[in-house]
Amino acid sequence: MELKLKEKEKFENKTAIPERPEVSLWKDAFRRMYKNKMAVLGAIIIIVLLILAIFAPYIAPYHYAKGSLKDNYAKPGDKYLLGADFMGRDVLSRIIYGTRISLSVGIIGALTAFIIGVLYGLISGYYGGKIDNIMMRIVDIMYGFPTLLLIILMMVLFKSTFAVATPGTFAGTLNAIDRAFGGLFFIFIGIGVTAWIGMARIARGMALSLREKEFVEAARATGNSNFQIMMKHMLPNLIGPCIVAVTLQIPRYITFEAFLSFIGLGVNPPTPSWGMMISEGYKAIRSYPHLALYPGIALAITMMAFNFLGDGLRDALDPRMK
């Protein structure tokens, strides 16, 4: 009898399903994204770009503004690895310094969209009713204007109005800040005014769904304030999809900056921007294609890297993919 009981226990131990250790959402998402080779490649490229942007003065062979007229239009070679532009400035050095502009615009645009859009949409979706109606009508009005056209009009206004402002005044202070940033400050404002609109709609839609969940009702019943419910209970549950959405929008912000610089409404010369380099290089593209080709390749690689990373985050954080 004892022998039969021991055999039965061995059989039950062999057939028992082993307990799986609990894994948090973010650890599980990281593990899933790590298996996505394209997402990992995108993350590696972005890390390399960040290193180039931070340590540009130590990595670039020359200063981005220094040139020699005797070397103008120099073709790729030993002295200038990627050639020189019409003022004899090293193309490689300007591309490396241009990484700062593109990443700054993309990251700051994403942070602006995330912070303003998530808070705006969360408040609108949580309270609902008249508050939601008024807040969403403001978003609809903003959506009525083409985003790029609105940014162009704002940049024209900034460049024409604040450029002649009297020093010491509010407009003069803004102009001084813009000059200190190499022309980036007004770009940040132009993109920031419009970047949050799409994020607000995403956050609002998720907040409308979450406010009816049992855990929100339980939080209300236990005496939590509206602020506590939104920040502690609802925000952590909608932050994942919002991160994915804003990551996928970063290439769009970088494109805006490149286009503005291409048409002369972007950074102030001689601050290097990939869009400005393409604008300067396409005029001599038949004889010196490298002037437009290399900054164009840098822009394309950066945009693809963020797209790869965004797709990987979307797959990793989407619960339906489990």
KEGU-437362 format. One record per residue: residue in one letter; x, y, z of N, C-alpha, C in turn. Coordinates in steps of 0.2 Angstrom, whole numbers, plus 5000, padded with zeros to 4 digits. Layout:
N
aXYZXYZXYZ
...
***
This chain:
322
m500449945000500050005000500450065000
e500950065004501450125005501850134998
l501950074995502350084988501950114983
k501250094983500750124978500750204979
l500650224986500650294988501250334985
k501850304986502450334984502450344976
e502250294973502250294965501750354963
k501150354967500650404965500950474966
e501350484972501650554973502150574968
k502550524965503050534960502650554954
f502150524952501750534946501450604946
e501150624952500850684953501450744952
n502050734955502550784955502750794948
k502850734944503050744937502550784933
t501850764934501350794930501150864932
a501350884938501150954941501451004936
i501051054935501251114931501651164935
p502351174933502751214937502451284938
e502551314943502351384944502751434941
r502451484937502851534933502951594937
p503551614938503651674942503351734939
e503051784944502751834941503151884938
v502951914932503451964929503052024928
s503352084929502952144929502852164921
l502452214920502252234913502852254910
w503252294913503852324910504352274908
k504552234913505052184912504852134906
d504152114906503952074901503952114894
a503852174894503852214888504552224885
f505052234890505752234888506052164885
r505752114888505952044886505752034879
r505152054878504852044871505152094866
m505352154868505652194863506352174862
y506652144867507352124866507352064860
k506852024859506751974854506652004847
n506452064847506352104841506952134838
k507252104833507952124831507952194828
m507352204824507352274821507352324826
a506952314832506852364837507552374841
v507852314842508552324845509052364841
l508952344834509452384829509252464830
g508652474830508452544830508652584837
a508652544842508852564849509652584849
i509952534846510752544845510852604841
i510552614835510652674831510552734835
i509952734839509852794843510352814848
i510552754851511052764856511752794853
v511952774847512552794844512452874842
l511852884840511652954838511653004844
l511452974850511453014856512253024858
i512652974857513352984859513653034854
l513553034848513753084843513553154845
a512953164847512653224848512953254855
i513053214860513353234866514053254865
f514453204862515153214862515453244855
a514953284851515153304845515753344844
p515953394849516553424849517153384849
y517153324852517753274853517753224847
i517153214844517153164839517253194832
a516953254831517053284824517753304822
p517953294816518653314815518753384815
y518253424813518353504813517753534816
h517753594817517253634820516753644814
y516053644815515553644810515553714806
a515853764809515853834806516453854803
k517053814804517653834801517753804794
g517953844790518053814783518653854779
s518853824774519353854770519153864763
l519153924760518953934753519353894748
k519953884749520353844744520153774744
d519753744749519453684749518753674748
n518453734745517753724744517553674738
y517053644739516753584735517353534735
a517753524740518153464740517853404740
k518053354736517753284735517953244741
p517553194743517753144748518453124747
g518853124752519553104752519853094759
d520553094759520853084765520753144770
k520753204767520753264772520053274774
y519553264770518853274771518553204769
l518353164774518153094773517453094769
l517053144770516453154766516453214762
g516953244761517053304756516953364760
a516953424757516753484759516253524755
d515953574759515353614755515653674752
f515253714750515453774745515853824749
m515853814756516253864760516953824762
g517053764760517553724762517553694769
r516853694772516753664778516653584778
d516953554783516953474782516253454783
v515953414778515353384778515153334784
l515653294785515653244791515553284797
s515953334799515853374805515153404806
r514953434800514253464800513653414801
i513753354798513253304800513253284807
i513853274810513853254817513553304821
y513753374820513453424824512653434823
g512453414816511753414815511353364818
t511653314821511353264825511053294831
r511353344834511153384840510453414838
i510353444832509753484830509253434830
s509353384826508753334824508553294831
l508953274835508753234841508453284846
s508753344846508453394851507653414849
v507553424843506853434841506453374842
g506653314840506253254841506153244848
i506653244852506553224859506153274863
i506253344862505853394865505153394863
g505053384856504453384853504053324856
a504353274857504053214860503853224867
l504253254871504153264878503553314879
t503553364875503053414875502353384873
a502353344868501753314866501453264872
f501953224875501753184880501553214886
i501853264889501653294895500953334894
i500953374889500353414888499753374886
g499853324881499353284878499053244883
v499453204887499253154891498853184897
l499053244900498753274905498053304903
y498053334897497453364894496953314892
g497153254889496653204888496453164894
l496853164899496653124905496153164909
i496253234909495753274913495053274909
s495153284902494553284898494153214898
g494453164898494153094898493853084905
y494253104910494053084917493353114919
y493353184918492753224920492153214915
g492353214909491753204904491353264904
g490753254901490153304901490353364898
k490253424901490353484898491053504897
i491453484902492153494902492553454896
d492353394896492553354890492353384883
n491753414883491553444877491853504875
i492053544880492353614878493053594877
m493453554880494153534879494253504872
m493753464870493853424864493653474858
r493253524859493153574854493753614852
i494153624858494753664857495253624852
v495253554854495653514850495453504843
d494753504842494453504835494653564831
i494653624834494853684831495553684829
m496053654833496753654832496853604826
y496453554826496453504820496253534813
g495853584814495553614808496153654804
f496753664807497253694803497753644801
p498053644795498553594793499153604797
t499453554801499953564805500553594803
l500853574797501453604794501353674792
l500753684789500553754787500553804793
l500253784799500253824805500953834807
i501353784807502053794810502453844805
i502353834799502653884794502453954796
l501753964796501554034798501754054804
m501854014809502154034816502854054815
m503254014811503954034811504054094807
v503654104802503654174798503554234803
l503054224807502854274812503454284817
f503754234819504254234824504854274821
k505054244815505654264812505654344810
s505054364807504954434805504754484811
t504454464816504254504821504754514827
f505054454829505554464835506254474832
a506354474826507054484823507154564824
v506654604824506754674824506554704831
a506454664836506254684842506754724846
t506554764850507054814854507354764860
p507954774860508254734866508054754873
g507854714877507654724884506854714884
t506554714879505854704879505754624879
f505054604880504854534880505054504874
a504854534868505054514861505754504860
g506154554863506854554862507254504866
t506954484872507154434876507054364872
l506454354869506354294866506854284860
n506954344856507454344851508154324853
a508354354859509054334861509054264863
i508554234866508554164868508554124861
d508254144856508254104850508954104847
r509254164847509954164844510454124848
a510354124855510754074859510654004858
f510053984856509953914854510053904846
g510353954843510453944836509853944831
g509253974834508653974830508253914832
l508353874837507953814838507353834843
f507453884847506953904852506253914849
f506253954843505553964840505353894837
i505753854834505553784832505253744837
f505553744843505253714849504553734850
i504453804850503753834851503253814846
g503553814840503053804834502853734834
i503253684835503153614835502753594842
g502953624847502553614854501853634854
v501653684850500953714850500553664847
t500753624842500353574839500453504840
a501053484843501253414844500753374849
w500453414854500053374859499353354857
i499153384851498453374849498253294848
g498653264844498453194843498553154850
m499053164854499153134860498553144865
a498253204865497753214869497153174867
r496953164861496453124859496553044861
i497153024860497352954862497152944870
a497452994874497452994881496652994883
r496353044880495653054882495152984880
g495352954875494952894873495052844878
m495652834880495852784885495552804892
a495552864894495352884900494552874901
l494152884895493452874895493352804897
s493752754894493652684896493852664903
l494452694905494652674912494252704917
r493952754917493552784922492952744924
e492752694920492152654921492352584924
k493052574925493252514927493152504935
e493152444937493052424944493552454949
f494252454947494752484951494652554952
v494352594947494252664948493652674953
e493152634952492552644957492752624964
a493252574965493452554971493852614974
a494252644970494652704973494252764975
r493652774971493152824973492852804980
a492652744981492352714987492752724993
t493452714992493852724998494052794999
g493752844996493952914998494452944994
n494752914989495252954985495053014981
s495453064981495253124977495253114970
n494953154966495053154959495753154956
f496153194959496853204957497153134959
q497053104964497353044966497152984961
i496552984960496252934955496652934948
m496653004946496953014939497752994939
m498053014944498753004944499052934946
k498652914951498952844954498652784951
h497952794948497652734946497552734938
m497352794935497252794928497852804924
l498352854926498952864922499352804921
p499552764926499952704925499652664920
n498952654919498652614914498652634907
l498752704906498652724899499352754897
i499852754901500552784899500852734894
g500752674894501152624889500952644882
p500352644880500152654873500352724871
c500352774876500452844874501252844873
i501652814876502352814875502452784868
v502152734866502152704859501952754854
a501452784855501152834850501652894850
v501952924855502452974855503052954851
t503252894853503952874849503852874842
l503252844840503152844832503052914829
q502952964833502853034831503553074830
i504053044833504753084833504953094826
p504953044822505153054815504753114812
r504153124813503753174811504053244813
y504253254819504453314822505153324819
i505553274818506253284814506153304807
t505653284804505453304797505253374797
f504853394801504653464802505253514802
e505753494807506353534807506753534801
a506853474798507253474792506853514786
f506253514786505853544780505953624782
l505853644788505853714790506553744788
s507053704790507753724788507853724780
f507553674777507653674770507353734766
i506853764769506553824766506753884769
g507253884774507553944776507153974783
l506753934786506353954792506653914798
g507153884797507353844803507953874807
v508453834808509053854812509353914809
n509753954813510154014810510853994808
p511054004802511753994799512254024804
p512753994805513053934802512853864806
t512353874811512153814814511953754809
p512253694810512153644805511553614806
s511153604801510553564801510553524795
w510253454795510253414790509853444784
g509253474786508853504781509153564777
m509553604781509853654778510453634774
m510853584776511353554772511053524765
i510453494765510153464759509953524755
s509753584758509553634754510153674750
e510753674754511353704751511653654746
g511553584747511853544742511553524736
y510853534736510453514730510653554724
k510853624726510953664720511553644716
a511953604719512553584715512553504715
i511953474715511953404715512253364709
r512253394703512453364697513253354698
s513553404700514253404700514553374707
y514153394713514453374719513853344723
p513653284721513053244724513153234732
h513753224734513853204741513653264746
l513553324743513353374748512653364750
a512253334746511553324748511453254750
l511853204747511753134748511853114755
y512453134758512553114765512153144770
p511953204770511453224776510753194775
g510653174768509953144767509953074770
i510553034769510652974772510552974779
a510953024782510853024790510153044792
l509753084789509053094790508653034790
a508752994784508352934783508552884788
i509152874790509352824795509052834802
t509052904804508752924810508052914810
m507652924805506952914805506752844805
m507152804802507052734802507152704808
a507652724812507852694819507252714823
f506952774823506452784828505852744826
n505752734819505152694817505252624820
f505852594819505952524821505852524829
l506052574833505952564840505252574842
g504852624838504152624840503752564838
d503952534833503552474831503752414836
g504352414838504552364844504152374850
l504152444852503752464858503052444858
r502752454852502052444851501852364852
d502352324849502252254849502352234856
a502852264860502952234867502452254872
l502152314871501652344876500952324874
d500852294868500152284867499952214870
p499452214874499252154878498952104873
r498752124867498452074863498952034859
m499652054860500152014857500451964861
k500151954867500451904872500151834870
***
